[in-house]
Amino acid sequence: MKNVIAYIDLASELVDKWIRYLVFILISAMIIITTLQVFCRVLFTALSWSEEATRYLLVWSTFFTATLAYKRGKHIAITFVVEFLPKKIKALVIFLGYFLSAIFFMTVFYYGMQMINLQIFQISPAMGIPMKHVYLAIPISMVIMMIHAASGAFKKEADNSGKEVTI
Amino acid sequence: MIAFLFFIFFICLLIGIPVSIAIGLTSLTVLFTQDISLIVLPQRMFAGCDSFPFVAVPFFILAGDLLSQGKMSEKLVQFADSILGFFKGGLWLVAVLASAFFAAISGSSAATTAAVGTPLIPELKKKGYDSAKSAALIASGGCIGVIIPPSIPLVLYAVLADQSVASLFLNGFFPGILMAVSLSSIAIYTAHKNNYPKGSEFEIKNIWKCFKEAIWGIIMPLIILGGIFSGYFTPTEAAVIAVDYALLVSVFIYKDMKLKDIFRVITNSAITMSTIMFIIATSATLGWIMANWQIPSQIATALLSLSDNKYVLLFLITIVVLIAGVFMETASALVLLTPVFLPLVTQLGINLVHFGIILIFGFAIGMITPPVAICLYVASTVSNISIEKISKEVLPYLIALIIVLLLYAYLPLVFPFLII
């Protein structure tokens, strides 16, 4: 059992590292393509594919970065109720939280795959890329979330410091 | 059905599940018990964030983060000080003015608070201003960040309520200026009462010097807002121009960022973005469920049976928005309340642009009211003063902002020309 947990932790760390690079690439691509869109429209003619490309990049970066945020406990959560609980019950409640979240991830993963199978021949209107590649961000990110959830659920001292960071 | 929905949602929230996942679990349970195919879940999640105006969200966050960490905010504050510093309590006036100005560059209140607080709080301390009072003022000034355009919550609202981003942005100026005026009058009054010192002397030479150093920041709102309002850029394009500009200025002109820093800032601001966009994604399913069961129109009917007076209901709505802002963070409050209120507001004949700004204004006030108060947290971090101490000092500003909100909620009903 200990070994399994160690492997899950390792997987969680490794995937997190890769995803950080992926996110950097996705956001940079969004910046470059939208900048290109402005320049091309002003200097030459409007690009037909740029808006669609950035939209899909946004979907990808939303789902993949959500895994980074999940691992770091950055998703906005109400933690002051849990903090009040006695230690044993607190650990149990946090475990339950991870468990229920994992059910959500698993469901979205399963039906995300179904959605891909259902629309296997669909292609995007402007770029003509297969939509199954675009949709793939959802099931993949859900698997990563499940790994992070498993790693978090079996952590000794659960680091559940949800912070309200945003706008 | 409504009770069931809320019950699951609150249980999930109370045991510490993140808001976005709690919304997803609620939708999941409803779909499952109502025997609707769960394939709706990934479909709506995808469709929820697949929108070009939303691309402005990561860009505005990134531009704000780049600027609040670089030297540009420092230079802007120095420039404001050179003009207004000679006043008694002038540095507080500088704080409000800098917040309003930074609000015109950044779309977020947290970034505005950080950008103004980081260079100004040590300066205020040195000049003998009360630190807790200064932090409270800077936190309150930060609220202007989401009212004066550009504004991330206004972009979110525009997509959720199907309104024009540019029109919402344009209407943000008036309440934003009202906020700045009310905050600075209280600040000056307090400073006079406590006999605070003057800042830098008024010298044309000094102003010119600071102006030259700050010029890169000063022209930025002209590019962003000028581009949007002239119709030259879409708001999303203006947001990417803001990012490009901030990158160029910090790498080539102020030289305060290396490639490593840029990687860190980009991934960190992406995390901030994803916490918002993931809520948008999961709540799209919940929105679909609510629309399917006509829950918003049921709530509208229930509220209309209480009273059909526009003024009374607008007051009720404003109070609900303020309370939601106390306990919820802006993006979650926005995605939950916008679809609920839209049918009611439409029936009352209230302009949806006006309503959008009331909504964001209410949530902005929520940013200085604990327990969930992002501006207080940021001000506390940059000033090293506890949130409890700052929250006490924030009270006069809080009251002033609530009065301004009520004023802004009713004035356009009497003078419709206030909504452009």
Interface residues (C-beta under 8 A of the other chain):
Chain A: R20 V23 F24 I27 S28 M30 I31 T34 T35 Q37 V38 E51 T54 R55 Y56 L58 V59 S61 T62 F63 F64 T65 A66 L68 A69 Y70 R72 K74 H75 I76 A77 I78 T79 F80 V81 V82 V93 I94 L96 G97 L100 S101 I103 F104 T107 V108 Y110 Y111 G112 Q114 M115 L118 Y135 I138 P139 N160 G162 K163 E164 V165 T166 I167
Chain B: C12 L13 L14 I15 G16 I17 P18 V19 S20 I21 G24 L25 L28 S37 L38 I39 L41 P42 Q43 M45 F46 C49 D50 S51 F52 F54 V55 P58 F59 I61 L62 G107 S108 S109 A110 V146 I152 P153 F233 T236 E237 V240 I241 V243 D244 F263 I266 T267 A270 I271 T272 M273 S274 T275 I276 M277 F278 I279 I280 A281 E329 T330 A331 S332 P371 V372 A373 I374 Y377
